[in-house]
Amino acid sequence: MVGVPLSVRQFRQRSRGSSPSTEGVQLVDVHKRYGALQVLAGVSLDVRPGEVVVVIGPSGCGKTTLLRCIAGLEPIEKGDIFVFGDRVSQAWKLKGEVGYVFQQFNLFPHMTAIENVMLPLRLVRKMSRKAARDLALETLDGVGLKDKAASKPNKLSGGQQQRVAIARSLAMRPKVMLFDEVTSALDRELVGEVLLAMKRLAEQGMTMVVVTHELSFAEQVANRMIFMDQARIVEQGTPAQVLHHPQNPRTQRFLGQIELLELAQPGSPELKSSGSDES
């Protein structure tokens, strides 16, 4: 049953006996501290290949740390993390297999969009300039920004900059994509274009773990939703189960607060069409 987490024993049995090509992402009894602060307390999670898992929860519950540990950006004190059968230790060992899109765009301001996408291809993949340029242009086209390839970040809207950041990760041909509140720094009218790019990526079968408060997006795109609180996964299931029939009182309170905020600021991003890019 989707809503019931696997036991640690089941995780360890699967990690020993499964083929790396079909593993997806596995976290087994993961613990993480920042000094005296416990930010992950025995988190176990199994993300199947091609699955889109959305993580929600209050600030400080461990959502971002969860993503950073999967990406190898943060060491863990206890437990195991596997990405398609390979144990995660340090980010550089993943060689681009995990794509990470942050809240901030983190683009180099002196480089054009295509140069920003090419940079990791040249440095990490050691691709020739022509091969990197061809792949970068193809990837920018995939997020609807081929015509902006020669533009520097200060000539792009926030939504366009975030799509360049997505293209930069996608060009590395990752096995899994991690998205950490990628629309939080955008004006509301720019959110839809970024979510549409993510929706198209999900439709293409990319394995994705997404931290977001865009619940309408989650309901349309996610296979599974996870609610975290106080460093633990306290509830999970399909988006319909978690959003409309939450079982945990803490989940119920959190969603009630989100509903009040949405009533105060009505309107959700439109995902049916890409709309027009800003000039």
Secondary structure in CASP SS format (residue, H / E / C, confidence):
PFRMAT SS
TARGET T0000
AUTHOR 0000-0000-0000
METHOD secondary structure of the structure
MODEL  1
M C 1.00
V C 1.00
G C 1.00
V C 1.00
P C 1.00
L C 1.00
S C 1.00
V H 1.00
R H 1.00
Q H 1.00
F H 1.00
R H 1.00
Q H 1.00
R H 1.00
S H 1.00
R H 1.00
G H 1.00
S C 1.00
S C 1.00
P H 1.00
S H 1.00
T H 1.00
E C 1.00
G C 1.00
V E 1.00
Q E 1.00
L E 1.00
V E 1.00
D E 1.00
V E 1.00
H E 1.00
K E 1.00
R E 1.00
Y E 1.00
G C 1.00
A C 1.00
L E 1.00
Q E 1.00
V E 1.00
L E 1.00
A E 1.00
G E 1.00
V E 1.00
S E 1.00
L E 1.00
D E 1.00
V E 1.00
R C 1.00
P C 1.00
G C 1.00
E C 1.00
V E 1.00
V E 1.00
V E 1.00
V E 1.00
I E 1.00
G C 1.00
P C 1.00
S C 1.00
G C 1.00
C C 1.00
G C 1.00
K H 1.00
T H 1.00
T H 1.00
L H 1.00
L H 1.00
R H 1.00
C H 1.00
I H 1.00
A C 1.00
G C 1.00
L C 1.00
E C 1.00
P C 1.00
I C 1.00
E C 1.00
K E 1.00
G E 1.00
D E 1.00
I E 1.00
F E 1.00
V E 1.00
F C 1.00
G C 1.00
D E 1.00
R E 1.00
V C 1.00
S C 1.00
Q C 1.00
A H 1.00
W H 1.00
K H 1.00
L H 1.00
K C 1.00
G C 1.00
E C 1.00
V E 1.00
G E 1.00
Y E 1.00
V E 1.00
F C 1.00
Q C 1.00
Q C 1.00
F C 1.00
N C 1.00
L C 1.00
F C 1.00
P C 1.00
H C 1.00
M C 1.00
T C 1.00
A H 1.00
I H 1.00
E H 1.00
N H 1.00
V H 1.00
M H 1.00
L H 1.00
P H 1.00
L H 1.00
R H 1.00
L H 1.00
V C 1.00
R C 1.00
K C 1.00
M C 1.00
S C 1.00
R H 1.00
K H 1.00
A H 1.00
A H 1.00
R H 1.00
D H 1.00
L H 1.00
A H 1.00
L H 1.00
E H 1.00
T H 1.00
L H 1.00
D H 1.00
G H 1.00
V C 1.00
G C 1.00
L C 1.00
K H 1.00
D H 1.00
K H 1.00
A C 1.00
A C 1.00
S C 1.00
K C 1.00
P H 1.00
N H 1.00
K H 1.00
L C 1.00
S C 1.00
G H 1.00
G H 1.00
Q H 1.00
Q H 1.00
Q H 1.00
R H 1.00
V H 1.00
A H 1.00
I H 1.00
A H 1.00
R H 1.00
S H 1.00
L H 1.00
A C 1.00
M C 1.00
R C 1.00
P C 1.00
K C 1.00
V E 1.00
M E 1.00
L E 1.00
F E 1.00
D E 1.00
E C 1.00
V C 1.00
T C 1.00
S C 1.00
A C 1.00
L C 1.00
D C 1.00
R H 1.00
E H 1.00
L H 1.00
V H 1.00
G H 1.00
E H 1.00
V H 1.00
L H 1.00
L H 1.00
A H 1.00
M H 1.00
K H 1.00
R H 1.00
L H 1.00
A H 1.00
E H 1.00
Q C 1.00
G C 1.00
M C 1.00
T E 1.00
M E 1.00
V E 1.00
V E 1.00
V E 1.00
T C 1.00
H C 1.00
E C 1.00
L H 1.00
S H 1.00
F H 1.00
A H 1.00
E H 1.00
Q H 1.00
V H 1.00
A C 1.00
N C 1.00
R E 1.00
M E 1.00
I E 1.00
F E 1.00
M E 1.00
D E 1.00
Q C 1.00
A C 1.00
R E 1.00
I E 1.00
V E 1.00
E E 1.00
Q E 1.00
G E 1.00
T C 1.00
P H 1.00
A H 1.00
Q H 1.00
V H 1.00
L H 1.00
H H 1.00
H C 1.00
P C 1.00
Q C 1.00
N C 1.00
P H 1.00
R H 1.00
T H 1.00
Q H 1.00
R H 1.00
F H 1.00
L H 1.00
G H 1.00
Q H 1.00
I H 1.00
E H 1.00
L H 1.00
L H 1.00
E H 1.00
L H 1.00
A H 1.00
Q C 1.00
P C 1.00
G C 1.00
S C 1.00
P C 1.00
E C 1.00
L C 1.00
K C 1.00
S C 1.00
S C 1.00
G C 1.00
S C 1.00
D C 1.00
E C 1.00
S C 1.00
END
